């Protein structure tokens, strides 16, 4: 089982890279975000690999880091999400953005990925809301101040009201959720609604 490939970038197609490892070319499928980071042909490259073995094929999927790979694994546990759809989602949403979308139960942003309709997006955010926390994240980590409750809405009183206010101003729910999460971290759990909204707007304007 291949877990990592390190070699030279031979070429890039629309959905895969050809990596030369000691004279052997490996076709590695990857999200467009990952492919865009690989550099020019002939550049050294190293990718984490997820190997899928079927009766008629062995497919390699490449990832820039462990977080992206872990999200791929998690997404493919959802019924209706195969490797192709998982890569499509990771092409339009970075791991931290995907984490925020699921925490905020923002199915609309996930439907931006080709092949993901409203029903599948709803299934993704519903099934993964309790599993996403197992993946180590950076700035997109969810804080207790705006934790998601069983109804799929953020809890914490003023935090949810601040998110709603920002959404009403035209921001996407995942964007508002992330901004208020950071504001809550900076200001503390006792922050007022007005303070959270002002801090959230400042964060979104940067």
N, C-alpha and C positions, 0 to 999 in steps of 0.2 A: 504494500500500500504506500503510495507516494504522499508525503506530508509537506514537502517543501522542494522547490526547484530553484537553483542558482545557476545562472549561465549568461548568455548574451542574447539580447533582443534581435531576432531575425526580421520580423515584420509584425504589423498590427492590422487586423481586419475590423469589421464593424462590431464584432462581439467577442473577439479572441485575439490572443497573441501567440506567435510562434517563437518559442524559446529554444535556442541552441545550447544543449548541455553536452559538451565534449563530442560534438559531431552528430548528436541525435536531436532531432527537432520534435519538441512537444507542443501540441496545440492546447492552449490553456484558455478556457472561456472565463470572462471576467466582466464585472460591471464597467460601464463607460467611465466612471470616476476613477477606477483603478487603472484602466488602460491609458487614460490621459496623463497619468503620473510616470509612465514607464520611460519616457525620454525618446531620443532618436534611435533609429535602427543601428545596431552595433554597440549600444550602451549595455553595461552590465545590469543585470536585473535579478531580483530575488523575490519570490512570491510564496506565501503559504498556500498549500494545495489541499483541496478536498476531492477525493477520488470516488467516483460513482461507477460501480461495476454492474453492467447488465448483460443479458445473454448475448446481445448483438453488438455491444460497444463498451468501451471504457472511456469515460469522460472525465477530464480534469478541470476543476474550477479553481481559479486563482484569486488571492486576496492580499491586499496591501498590508494588513495587520490582523492580529488575533480577534479584535473586536468586530471587524467586518466579517471575518470567517464565522464567528459565533452567531452573529445575526443571520447569516445565510442558513446555518444549521437550524436556528430557531424558527425562521420563516418557513422552512420546508417541513416543519412538523404540522403546519396548518393544512387541513384538507383543501385541495384545490391549488395549493402553492407548490409548484415544482421548481426545479433549479432555474429554469428560464425566467419564470415570474419573479423569483427571489432576486435574481440579478437585475431584473428590470426595476424593482423597488429600490435596490441599493444604488442603481444608476441615477435615480432622481432624488434620493434622500440619503444624506450622510448618516452614519450610525447614530450620532447624537440627535440629529433632527428626527430620525425614525423613533428614537426613544421618547422624545417629547410628543410626537404625534400619537403614540400609543398611550402614553400617560394622560394626555389630554383627551383621548378617545376621539381624535380628529380623523375620521375616516375619509373626509374629502381630500385631504392632501395626499393620502395614499393612492387614491384613484388616479393621480397624475401619472402613475406608472402604466405603461402599455400592458393590456391584458388583465388589469384589475378593475372590476366593476364595483358598484356600491355594495352589493351583497358580500363579495369576497373581502372587500375592505373592512366591512363591519365584522366579519368573522375574524379577521386578522387582529383588529384592535381588541376585540372581546376575548379571544383565546390567549393573547399574549400579554394582557395587562398585568397578570400576576407572575409572569415568567421573565419579563424584561429586566427586572431588578437583579437577576442573577448574572447579567453581563456587566463587566466593569466599564464605566463610562466616564467621560470628562465633564465638560461644562454642561452637558445635557442631563446629568444625574438629577433625579427627582428628589426634592427635599420634603421632610415631614410637614412643613408649613403649608404645602399645597398638594398633599397626598391625594390620590384618587380613591373615592369610596366605592361602594358596591354598585351605585347607580351610574358610574362612569363620569361623575362630576367631581371637580376638585373640592375638597373640604377645607375647613379652616376659616369660615366666615368671610372676613374682608378680602381674603385672597381670591375666593371664587367671584365675589362681586367685582373686584378689580379686573379679573380676567374677562368677565362679561362686558365691563365698560370698554376695555380695549378692543374686544371683538366688535362692539357696536360702533367703534370709531373706524372700522374697516380692516383691522388686522386679523390674520388667520388665527384660529384658536391655538394651534401649536406655538406660534410666535408669541402670542399673549401669555400663554402658559409659561414658556421659558423665561420671558421678561419678568413676570411676577415671581417666579421661583427664585430668580437671582435677587430681586428686590427684597423678598422675604428673608433670604440668607443674609443680606447686607443690613437690613433694618431690624431683624428679630421678629419673633412670633407676635409681639404686641403692637406691631406697626398698624397705623390707622389706614382706612380705605383710601383716603386722600393721598397719604404718603406713598402707598403702594402704587397708585395710579401714576403719580408724578414720577416715581423712580422707574416704573415700567416704561413710561413714555420716553424717558431719558435713555434707557437701555435700547429701546427700539430705534431711536434716532441716531445711534452711533454707527 
